[in-house]
């Protein structure tokens, strides 16, 4: 499981550590999933509450993750392989954590 930062957000250096998530849009896939746990853990590391950013659990499958990144709906997406490699190959996202 990885957190993937949208490529243009990564290139602008807007997100480099957990505190940088403030004000950003992050999707943690399904509630209770590994992605949800990782996303919530990273928010804790940054001393952030869900209200400090737009945290959703709307995108629960690889097709949704690709579309969310492509359509600029999320800045950070929890995802697993092989989708992470596809996001990088299409220059949509950067593997972060």
C-alpha positions in Angstrom: 0.0 0.0 0.0 1.3 3.5 -1.0 0.2 7.0 -0.7 0.6 8.5 -4.2 0.9 12.3 -4.7 -0.5 13.7 -7.9 2.5 14.4 -10.2 2.0 18.1 -10.6 1.6 18.6 -6.9 4.8 16.6 -6.3 6.7 18.6 -9.0 5.7 21.8 -7.3 7.1 20.5 -4.0 3.8 21.3 -2.3 3.8 17.9 -0.5 7.0 16.5 1.0 6.0 15.7 4.6 2.8 14.9 6.5 2.3 18.5 7.6 2.1 19.5 4.0 -1.3 17.7 3.7 -3.1 20.7 5.4 -5.6 22.0 3.0 -5.1 19.3 0.4 -7.4 16.6 -0.9 -6.6 13.0 0.2 -8.6 9.8 -0.4 -8.0 6.8 1.8 -10.0 4.2 -0.2 -12.5 2.2 1.9 -13.0 2.8 5.6 -11.0 0.3 7.6 -8.8 -0.7 4.7 -5.0 -0.7 4.6 -5.1 2.6 2.6 -7.4 4.2 5.1 -5.2 3.1 8.0 -2.0 4.4 6.2 -3.7 7.7 5.4 -4.9 8.2 8.9 -1.5 7.3 10.3 0.2 9.9 8.1 -2.3 12.5 9.2 -1.4 11.7 12.8 2.3 12.0 12.0 1.5 15.5 10.7 -0.6 16.4 13.7 -3.6 16.8 11.4 -7.3 16.1 11.9 -9.6 15.1 9.0 -11.0 18.7 9.2 -7.5 20.1 8.4 -7.8 18.7 4.9 -10.4 17.2 2.6 -10.3 13.5 3.5 -12.6 11.2 1.6 -13.2 7.4 1.2 -14.9 7.7 -2.1 -12.5 5.8 -4.4 -12.4 2.2 -3.6 -11.0 0.5 -6.7 -8.0 0.9 -9.1 -10.2 2.3 -11.9 -11.5 5.0 -9.6 -7.9 5.8 -8.3 -6.7 6.4 -11.9 -9.7 8.6 -12.8 -9.4 10.6 -9.5 -5.8 11.5 -10.3 -6.4 12.1 -14.0 -9.4 14.3 -13.3 -7.7 16.3 -10.6 -10.2 15.2 -7.9 -7.5 14.3 -5.3 -4.0 15.4 -4.5 -3.0 12.2 -2.6 -4.5 8.7 -3.2 -4.0 5.6 -1.2 -3.3 2.8 -3.7 -1.6 -0.6 -4.1 0.3 -2.4 -6.8 0.1 -2.7 -9.8 -2.0 0.6 -9.8 0.8 2.6 -8.3 3.2 1.6 -11.1 0.4 2.5 -13.7 0.0 5.9 -12.1 3.7 6.5 -12.3 3.9 5.2 -15.9 1.2 7.6 -17.0 2.9 10.5 -15.2 -0.2 11.0 -13.0 1.3 10.3 -9.6 4.5 10.0 -7.6 5.0 7.2 -5.0 5.3 8.9 -1.7 4.8 6.7 1.4 
